[in-house]
Amino acid sequence: MSKTIRIGMFGAWRGNSYIDLIAAEDPTVIKIVAVCDKHANMLDCVKGLEEAKGFTDFDEFLEYGKSVGMNAVFLANYFHQHAEFAIKAMEAGMDVVSECTSAATLKGCVDLVRCVERTGRKYMIAENYPFMTLNMEMKRIIDGGTLGTFLYAEGEYNHSGTLDTLRTLTPYKYHWRAWMPRTYYVTHAMGPLMYMTNSMPKYVSARAAHSGLLEEIRDFRPNDDGMARMFCEMDNGMAASFTGCTAQASDYSRYRVVGDKGSVEQAGYTNGKVRLYYEDYTRPEGVSENVSYVEPDVAAWGEKAEKALSAGHGGGDYWIVQNMIDYFRDGITPFFDVYKGVAMSATAILGWRSCLNHGENFRIPDFRDENDRKMYENDDLTPFPDDNGEGATLPPSTMYGKY
């Protein structure tokens, strides 16, 4: 019989929605046994969780976890600090799921992959946007093979907010959100394209654009570029273009995949449906129109689909929990394993260096190859300062200098 996943949550603010989803699962399948957050007031989330205990120190959290059979850790801590805690957890004998990004430096990517291979622990990325309802419908259509050879794909992740909202999300001067360049939060725009087309990035070139609006709050948030767009050559021959986390005035994110026979896309203007297009001479048999708007085929996803529809991020959070169960309990490897995770991180990191050098092209390391890993094992350049404002070696905005 498959083992019970006894999981600890690190980071209660973002982790709280996952805590609720996990708590709704069969406790003989997956159960939360500990929660850790450096802010003690965030630990109220353990109330009502049977046997779960709260911690403010990660090492104490791991030690307690070992004493009660904790065999997995969910990392929902600060964006740029995942790799170091993932390594600690795996070296303690626990599997890891990491939210949004694997590592903030190329050295971190190398260290993480080596740790996975050395310890034999399971590691996955909790990248939820590929599993949003409309993106899963795009994936279903693409897998049908009617689009022909992939030519290009586009992804755009928009997360705009008022200046007051940005202040709230940046609680102190050296908080990571204040210093994160626009390429770094890449997974929500890039991940769905990789998943839909089963592809990996090989090269990246990027450009950023300055925002006059964000310049008004430079006193506490120095990353005042409004957007960065990356251009990648993918290993399937396709060209891909996508943003990081933008701060522009747009009310939706969007995704598009174009082949030489047809295209499919979804965005705010498709009104909860997927737009499918073919030329007259490329329409598959049985398709009568060049343009159609397709309702998601929820029934195709099985009995769990209805539960997904009520979960956060368009159902994506629910499917992440299901991927965890399939992987950690039953050994079914998810799409976003450690190698795809570090490939996305490296695209973000090198994309920023490209922005700082007027679009210079960078090759994405192959982190399966030890020769490539040796090239970057000491590359710890970072735009993120520590809590004392020290340690940053790259500017957070194109207004501040070059690489």
N, C-alpha and C positions, 0 to 999 in steps of 0.2 A: 504493500500500500504506500502511496506517495506520502511524504512527510508533511507535517503542518508547517507553514511558514510563520515563524515567530519573529515579527519585524519590529524594529525600532525606527521612530521618525525623528530626524534631525532637522529642526527648523519648523516651528509650530505655526508661523504666520501663513506662508504658502502651503505648508503641509496640512493645514487644517481641513481643507476640502478633501484631501486624500484620506485623512483620518476618518472622516464621515463615510466615505465610500468603502474603506476597508472594514470598518465596524459593521457595515450592512451585509458583509459576506459571511458565509458559514465559518464560525470560529475554529472548526476542525480543519479548515483549509488554510485560512490566514487569520492572524490575530496580532494586534498591537500589544507589545509587552512593555514598551518604554518610549518616552518622548523626551527630547533634549532641545532646549533653546536657551541661549545665553541671557535672555530677558525673562526673569522669573515670572513676571505677570502673564506671559504667554502660555504658561503651563496649566492654566485653567482647563485646557482642552482634555486633560487626562481624567477630569472628573466624569464619572459615569462609564469609564473604560475599565472593565473588570481586570484587576491584577496589574494594570499599567502604572508605571511609576515615572515621575518627572525628575529631570536633571538639568542643571545649568552648565555642567562640565562634561565635555565629550568623552574624555578618558574614563571618567567615572561611569558614564552612560554605557560605554563598551564593557567595562569590567562587570557591571551589574548584568548586562546582557549575557555575558558568558556564563554567569552563575545561574541564569534561568533559561538557558537554551536558546537565546536569541540567535537566529541564523541568517538574518538579512537586515540591511539598513537602507532606509529611504532618505536620500540627501535632498533637502529642500532649504538649505542654508543660503548664505550670500552667494550670489552669482559666480564670483571669481574665485571662490575658495573650495570648489568641489573636489578637485583632484587629491589634495592632501588628506582630506577626510575619507575619501573613497579608499585610498591606500591604507590608512590606519584600520579601517573596517575590514578590508580583505585580509590584511595581515593578522587580524584577530579571528579569522576563520569565518567571516560572514560575506554573503553575497550582497551586491550593491545595485540600487537603482538611483540614477543621478538626474536631477531635474534641470532640463534646458541645455546645460553645457557641460562638457567633460573637463576642460581645463582652460585656463586663461593665458598660459604660456606654452611654447613648443616643448620646453623641458617638461612641463607638467604632462603633456600628451605622451611623451616618451616614458616618463616614470610610471604613468598609469598603465600603459600597455604592457610594459615589462612586469608590473605587479600582477596583472591578470594572468599573464602566461606563467609567472613564477609560482603563484599560489593556487592556480587552477580554479579560482572562484568565478562565479557568474557575475557579469556586469552588463547593465543595459541603460539606455538613455530614456528618460520619461518625456520624450518629445511628443506632445499630444496633438498638435495641429494636423498631422497626416491622418488622424483618426476622427476628425470632425466629420459630421454626416455627409456634407457635400463633397469633401475631399475623398472620402471612401467611395462615393458614387463615381467620381472621376476615375479613381483607380479601377473600379469594376469595368467601366467602359474601355479604358485604355488596355486593360488585360484582354479584352475581347479581340484586339489586334486589328481593328478597322481603321485606325488612324494612319497606318503605314509606317514608314521609317520616321523616327523622331527627328525633327529639325531643330526646334528650340522650345524652351519652356520659360515661363515668367512667374515669379512669386513676389508678393508685396505684403509686408506686415506693417500695419499702421496702428499706433497706440498713442494717439495725441491726447492732450489734456490741457486744462487751464493752467496758468502759471501758479495759481494757488495749489492745484493738485500736485504739480511737480514739486513744490515746496514741501508738501505733506509727505511725498514719497522720498524725500531727501532729508532725513531727520537730523543729520549732522554734516559738518563740512567735508569730511573725508569718506562719506558713505559712497559705496561703489557706483550708485546711479549717477552721482555727480561727475564721475571721471570716465565712464564707459564710452568709448568711441562708437560711432553709429554702426560699424560693421560687426561689432562683437556679438550682439544679440541676433544671431543669424538663423537659428534653428527653425523658427516659426515660418520663415519665408523659404528657406532652402530645403528643410526636411521633407515637406510634402512633395516637392519636385523629385527628390531622390527616391522617395517611396513609390510614387506613381509610376516612375519610369525605370525603377530598379537600376539606378546609376550612382556613380561616385565621381567627385571632382578631381581633375588632374592639374589644372592651372587656374589661377585667378588674377584678374585685373579689376581695379575698383576706383571710384571717384566719390568724393563727398561734396556736399554743398552747404555753405554757411547759412544760418538763419538769423535774420535781424531781430526777430521776436525773442528767440532764446538768448540773444546777446543781452537783453534787458535783465536777465537773472544770472549773469555770469558770476556775480559776487558769491553765489553759493553752488553754482552748477556750471563748471567750466566747459563741459562738452556741448558747445553751442552750435555744432553742425546740425542742420535740420534733417539730413538724410545721408545715407551712403548707399550706392548701388554697386553690386559686384557682378562681374561677368566671368563665367566659368566654361572651360572646355571640359565636358564630361566624358567618362570612359566608354560610353555607348556612341560617341561621335556627335552627340547633341550639344548645342550651345544653350546655356542657362543664364538668365539674368534675374537677380533678386536683390531685395533690400536687406538691411539689418532692421533694427527697431527704429522706425522713423518717428519724427515728431511733427509731421506735416498735418495740414488740416484736411484729412480725409476720414470718412466715416465707415470705411470697411477695408478689409484685406481682400486680396484677390489672387487667383491662380489660373494659369493657362498652359496647356500643352498642345503644340502644333506638330502635326506630321505631314507627310507629303500627300496624304489622301484625305485628311480631315483634322479637325481641331476640337478641343473641349475646354471649357472654362467655367469658373464660378466666381461671382463677386456680388457686391451689393445690388448691382443693376440686374442680376438674374433672378431676383425675387425668390430665393429659397429653392431654386432649381439649378440644374446644370445645363449650360448651353452647348449643344452639339452641332457641328457644321461639317458638311461635305460638299464638294463640287458635284455638278450633275454627273460627270463621268466617273466619279469615285464613290458614289453612294452604294452602300452594300445592298444586296438583294433584300427586298422587303421594306426598304426605307424609302418613303415617298416624298420627303421634303428635304430641301437643302439645310434648313435650320429647324431645330427642334429644341424644346425645353423639357428636360427629363426630370421627373420626380425621383428622389432617392429611393432605391429598391431596398427598403429596410428589411423586408422579409428574407432577402438573400443573406443577411448576416446572422440568421439563426435566432434561437429563443432568447438570447441576451440583448437583442437589439432594442427592445422597448425600455429596458433599464438604462441603456446608453443614452437614449433620447432625453432623459431627465437629468443627466449629469452635466457638469461644467464643461466649458470650452467645446460646445457643440457635440458632446458625447465623448470627446477625446480623453478626458480624465478617467472615465469608466473603462475604456479599452486599455489604458495604461495598466490599471489594476489587473485586468484579465491577462495581459501580456506577462505581468509579473508572476501570476499564478502558474501560467503555462510554462514559464521558463524556470523559475526557482523550484517549483514543486514537481513538474513533469518533464523538464529538460527540453522543451521546445524553444529553440533559439529564436529570439525576436529579430525583426529587421534591423533595429537600431542597437547593434552590439557595440563593443568597445571600439572597433576599427572604424565604423561609420561615425561614432561619436567624436573621436579625435579628428577625423577628416573634416567634420563640420567646424570644430574648434580651430583647426589649422587654417581653414578657409577664412574664418573671421579674423584671426590674428594676422595672416599674411595679406588679407584684403586691406587691413588698416595700414600696413606698411606700403601697400600699393597706393592708397590714397595720399599718403605723405610724400610720395614720389611721382605724382602726376600720372597715375595709372600704370606704373611699371608692372610687368607680368611676373608672377611668382609660381613656381611649381609646387604643388601640394605634396608633401612627403608621403611615401608609402610606409605606414607605420607597421606593416607586417615584415618589412625588410630591415634587418638589424643594421645594415650599412647606412640606410637613411636615418635610422634612429641615432646612430653615432654622430651624424652631422648636426643634430639638434639637441643632444643630451644636455648641453650647457646653455642653451638659448632661453634665458629667463627674462627677456625684455618685456616690460609691462607698463601700461598706462595707469595702473591702480596703486595709489599710495597706501601705506598702512594707516592705522588710526592716529598716528602722530604726524601724518603728512609726508612721510619719508618713503623712499624706495621706488617711486615711479621713474621709469627710464624712457617712456614715450609720451608725447603730448596727447591730451584727450580730444583735441580738435585740430583741424587743418589750419586754423588761424594762429597756432602757436609755434609751428616749426615743422621741420622735416626729419625723416628717419635717417 
